[in-house]
């Protein structure tokens, strides 16, 4: 599979770019220290600068691989790191990736998650060699559900993560989009 890695993507209101060490203060302030946000997409909470720096080191070290896709979501107007989006799982054998995203609470309700999602979908099909993208949300996470429902993705019965683990989704709502 042909990979392009994490390249900068610009939308009308956002800049999606690689994480840098200087993101530490804004990720702590805007999202990675928030229990609710981190729980919603299944990640640990990072409450100290040291912990956030460790997370950033992990993210940044991934950029050495062309098959690594993780973007800092930067609000263009303020320059603040307001969240992240990533292909958290990449399945080279079937040219498929699973998308995850989070946006800080202060920025909810502005359409930023949908704008970022649309941008990475376009990127995956125009720059990389993906045939399919997938995502899912827990049924109780209505906010994420609205983002996926408004996107170009459509409902599907399962995603590759669950298929490979032999899991039938119960309480997860799955979406996908195929290359046209």
C-alpha positions as CSV (number, residue, x, y, z in Angstrom):
1,X,0.0,0.0,0.0
2,X,1.2,3.5,-0.9
3,X,1.4,5.8,2.2
4,X,1.8,9.5,2.3
5,X,2.1,10.0,6.1
6,X,0.9,13.0,8.0
7,X,1.0,16.1,5.9
8,X,-0.5,19.5,6.6
9,X,-4.1,20.0,5.6
10,X,-5.7,23.4,5.5
11,X,-9.5,23.9,5.7
12,X,-11.4,27.2,5.8
13,X,-11.1,27.4,9.6
14,X,-8.5,24.8,10.6
15,X,-5.0,23.7,10.1
16,X,-4.4,20.0,10.5
17,X,-0.7,19.5,11.0
18,X,1.9,17.3,12.8
19,X,2.1,17.7,16.6
20,X,5.1,19.7,17.9
21,X,6.5,20.0,21.5
22,X,5.1,23.5,21.7
23,X,1.6,22.0,21.7
24,X,2.0,21.0,25.3
25,X,0.2,23.9,27.0
26,X,-2.7,24.0,24.6
27,X,-3.4,20.2,24.6
28,X,-3.4,20.3,28.4
29,X,-5.7,23.3,28.5
30,X,-8.0,22.2,25.7
31,X,-8.5,18.5,25.7
32,X,-6.0,15.8,27.0
33,X,-6.6,16.6,30.7
34,X,-10.4,16.5,30.4
35,X,-11.8,13.2,31.7
36,X,-15.0,13.4,29.6
37,X,-13.2,14.0,26.3
38,X,-10.6,11.4,26.9
39,X,-13.2,8.8,28.0
40,X,-15.3,9.4,24.9
41,X,-12.6,8.3,22.6
42,X,-11.1,5.7,24.9
43,X,-7.8,7.4,25.9
44,X,-6.1,8.0,29.2
45,X,-6.3,11.4,30.9
46,X,-3.0,13.4,31.0
47,X,-3.1,16.0,33.8
48,X,0.5,17.2,34.2
49,X,2.9,18.9,31.8
50,X,5.2,15.8,32.1
51,X,2.4,13.5,31.1
52,X,1.4,15.7,28.2
53,X,5.0,15.9,27.0
54,X,5.2,12.1,27.1
55,X,2.1,11.9,24.9
56,X,3.6,14.4,22.5
57,X,6.8,12.4,22.3
58,X,4.8,9.3,21.4
59,X,2.8,11.2,18.7
60,X,5.9,12.9,17.3
61,X,8.0,9.7,17.2
62,X,5.3,8.1,15.1
63,X,6.0,10.5,12.2
64,X,9.1,8.5,11.3
65,X,6.7,5.9,9.7
66,X,4.9,6.8,6.4
67,X,2.0,4.7,7.6
68,X,1.4,7.0,10.6
69,X,-1.4,9.5,10.4
70,X,-2.1,11.8,13.3
71,X,-3.0,15.5,13.1
72,X,-3.1,18.3,15.6
73,X,-6.3,20.3,15.0
74,X,-5.4,24.0,15.1
75,X,-8.1,26.7,15.1
76,X,-6.9,29.0,12.3
77,X,-8.2,32.2,14.0
78,X,-6.6,31.7,17.4
79,X,-3.7,29.3,16.6
80,X,-4.8,27.1,19.5
81,X,-4.5,23.3,19.4
82,X,-8.1,22.4,20.0
83,X,-8.0,18.7,19.4
84,X,-6.7,15.9,17.2
85,X,-7.7,13.4,14.5
86,X,-5.9,10.3,13.5
87,X,-6.0,7.0,11.6
88,X,-5.7,5.1,14.8
89,X,-5.6,1.7,13.0
90,X,-4.2,1.1,9.5
91,X,-4.8,-2.2,7.8
92,X,-2.4,-2.3,4.9
93,X,-3.6,-5.7,3.7
94,X,-7.1,-4.3,2.9
95,X,-6.1,-0.6,2.4
96,X,-8.4,0.5,5.3
97,X,-8.0,2.9,8.2
98,X,-10.0,3.6,11.3
99,X,-10.5,7.3,12.1
100,X,-10.6,8.8,15.6
101,X,-11.0,12.4,16.6
102,X,-11.6,14.7,19.6
103,X,-12.2,18.4,20.1
104,X,-11.9,20.4,23.3
105,X,-15.2,21.2,25.0
106,X,-14.7,25.0,24.7
107,X,-14.8,24.4,20.9
108,X,-17.8,22.1,20.7
109,X,-20.8,23.1,18.6
110,X,-18.8,24.9,15.9
111,X,-18.5,22.1,13.4
112,X,-14.8,21.7,13.9
113,X,-14.9,17.9,14.3
114,X,-16.9,17.5,11.1
115,X,-14.6,19.9,9.2
116,X,-11.5,18.0,10.3
117,X,-13.2,14.6,9.5
118,X,-14.1,15.8,6.0
119,X,-10.6,17.0,5.4
120,X,-8.9,13.7,6.4
121,X,-11.4,11.7,4.4
122,X,-10.5,13.8,1.3
123,X,-6.8,13.5,2.1
124,X,-7.0,9.7,2.5
125,X,-8.5,9.2,-0.9
126,X,-6.6,11.9,-2.8
127,X,-3.1,11.6,-1.3
128,X,-2.8,8.1,0.1
129,X,-3.9,4.8,-1.3
130,X,-6.8,3.9,1.0
131,X,-9.7,2.0,-0.4
132,X,-11.9,2.4,2.7
133,X,-12.2,4.4,5.9
134,X,-14.1,3.4,9.1
135,X,-15.1,4.9,12.3
136,X,-17.4,4.0,15.2
137,X,-18.9,5.6,18.3
138,X,-20.4,4.4,21.5
139,X,-24.2,4.8,21.3
140,X,-24.1,7.0,24.4
141,X,-21.7,9.4,22.7
142,X,-24.4,11.4,20.8
143,X,-22.0,14.2,19.9
144,X,-19.7,11.9,18.0
145,X,-22.7,10.3,16.5
146,X,-23.9,13.6,15.1
147,X,-20.4,14.2,13.6
148,X,-20.4,10.9,11.8
149,X,-24.1,11.1,10.7
150,X,-23.4,14.5,9.0
151,X,-20.3,13.2,7.3
152,X,-19.9,11.6,3.9
153,X,-19.6,8.2,5.8
154,X,-22.5,5.8,5.9
155,X,-23.8,3.3,8.5
156,X,-22.3,-0.2,8.3
157,X,-22.8,-3.3,10.4
158,X,-19.2,-3.7,11.6
159,X,-15.6,-2.3,11.3
160,X,-12.4,-4.1,10.7
161,X,-11.2,-3.8,14.3
162,X,-14.2,-5.8,15.6
163,X,-14.1,-8.3,12.7
164,X,-10.4,-9.1,13.5
165,X,-11.2,-9.5,17.2
166,X,-14.3,-11.6,16.5
167,X,-16.6,-9.0,18.1
168,X,-20.1,-8.2,17.1
169,X,-20.7,-4.6,17.9
170,X,-23.0,-4.1,20.8
171,X,-23.5,-0.5,21.8
172,X,-21.2,0.8,19.0
173,X,-22.5,2.4,15.9
174,X,-20.2,1.8,12.9
175,X,-19.6,3.9,9.8
176,X,-17.5,3.7,6.7
177,X,-16.8,5.3,3.3
178,X,-15.3,3.6,0.3
179,X,-13.1,5.1,-2.4
180,X,-15.2,6.1,-5.4
